[in-house]
């Protein structure tokens, strides 16, 4: 016989993944945030890879996307919430 302690299952809302897409323009290749259909969000460009090899963080990123961006250092901050 197998015994098990009953624990009620708590329904939790599953976090929606952040989807990234590469988008090529005359300026270079952007990394941007898109929805489940591949449509970009407003002000969702994050990083630009320029034709000369320069990598730049794009300013004015939509705050509702959830990225913590430092204003002056242009660093992308990644936080592990686990």
Buried (B, 14 or more C-beta within 10 A) or exposed (E): EEEEEEEEEEEEEEEEEEEEBEBEEEEBBBBBBBEEEEEBBEBBBBBBBEEEEEEEBBEEBBEEBEBEBEEEEEEEEEEEEE
